């Protein structure tokens, strides 16, 4: 979920959602593995390192908490 918030901040939310959906449900990838996530995002042409780094940003975590 923090990845989705990060993707919103970077303006790639729709592409992020498509990439994660494809990785999980079409390709059957194990998306709880950081290396797999990075590869899936990179393959989709997304800024994987930046997205992953933002998931650890306290402001992203706080924003997610506010949304729930």
C-alpha positions in Angstrom: 0.0 0.0 0.0 2.9 2.4 0.7 4.0 1.7 -2.9 0.7 3.0 -4.1 1.0 6.2 -2.1 4.6 6.6 -3.5 3.3 6.0 -7.0 0.7 8.7 -6.5 3.4 11.2 -5.4 5.4 10.4 -8.5 2.5 10.6 -10.8 2.7 7.0 -11.9 -0.2 5.5 -9.9 -2.0 3.9 -12.9 1.1 2.4 -14.4 2.2 1.2 -10.9 -1.2 -0.5 -10.4 -1.1 -2.1 -13.8 2.5 -3.4 -13.1 1.7 -4.8 -9.7 -1.5 -6.4 -10.8 0.3 -8.0 -13.8 3.2 -9.2 -11.6 0.9 -10.8 -9.0 -2.0 -12.1 -10.9 -0.8 -12.7 -14.4 2.8 -13.6 -13.9 2.4 -15.1 -10.4 5.4 -13.4 -9.0 6.2 -13.4 -5.3 5.7 -9.7 -4.6 6.8 -9.9 -1.0 10.4 -10.2 -2.2 12.1 -6.8 -2.7 14.2 -8.0 -5.6 11.1 -9.3 -7.4 9.3 -6.0 -6.8 12.2 -4.0 -8.1 12.5 -6.2 -11.2 8.7 -6.0 -11.9 8.7 -2.2 -11.6 11.8 -1.8 -13.7 10.4 -4.1 -16.4 7.3 -1.9 -16.5 9.4 1.1 -17.1 8.8 2.6 -13.6 11.4 4.3 -11.4 11.7 1.3 -9.1 14.5 2.6 -6.9 12.7 5.9 -6.3 9.4 4.1 -5.6 11.0 1.7 -3.2 12.8 4.4 -1.4 9.6 6.5 -1.0 7.9 3.5 0.7 10.3 4.0 3.6 9.6 7.8 3.9 7.9 8.6 7.1 5.6 11.1 5.3 4.4 8.3 2.9 3.7 6.1 5.9 1.8 8.9 7.6 -0.2 9.6 4.5 -1.2 6.0 4.2 -2.3 6.0 7.9 -4.4 9.1 7.2 -6.1 7.5 4.2 -7.3 4.5 6.3 
